[in-house]
Amino acid sequence: MNTLTSGMLAPAFTLLNQDDQPVSLSDFKGKKVLAYFYPKAMTPGCTVQACGLRDSKAELEAHNVVVLGISIDPVKRLPKFIERDNLNFTLLSDEDHAVADQFGVWGEKKFMGKIYDGLHRISFLIDEHGKIEHVFDKFKTKDHHQVVLDYLNQ
């Protein structure tokens, strides 16, 4: 796994959102984008993480930040997650993990002694010009939104 780092250009991508509509990183020129990769919609950790971002939307917007949640879930699973938890940001489907590969967040994981390939929970703050400003890779799901806000407020 070769995760992208601060200062690198974020890969251009287009993925389908919860409404089965294409969304591109380039759609957000002039804004910062928090592209956060999460393993699976509607699981406990991913729900806590998403709800923290949902509840911080106004603060994130005050910093000119748009949130894009990216997982390998199929498009049809995403609206259920949004509806169930009243999520107020865009979710994107990366079923073939092509974008996750480009960002370097797809790779070997261990869980209960088993080794498998999967999506790592890493977030990228991409600046208004498409460069990675900061990588968030050390946080608890319940604190993710606060770690991002603390960075933005410094």
Sequence and secondary structure as in RCSB ss.txt:
>XXXX:A:sequence
MNTLTSGMLAPAFTLLNQDDQPVSLSDFKGKKVLAYFYPKAMTPGCTVQACGLRDSKAELEAHNVVVLGISIDPV
KRLPKFIERDNLNFTLLSDEDHAVADQFGVWGEKKFMGKIYDGLHRISFLIDEHGKIEHVFDKFKTKDHHQVVLD
YLNQ
>XXXX:A:secstr
     TTSB    EEEETTS EEEGGGGTTSEEEEEE S TTSHHHHHHHHHHHHTHHHHHHTTEEEEEEESS G
GGHHHHHHHHT  SEEEE TT HHHHHHT EEEEEETTEEEEEE   EEEE TTSBEEEEE S  GGGHHHHHHH
HHH 
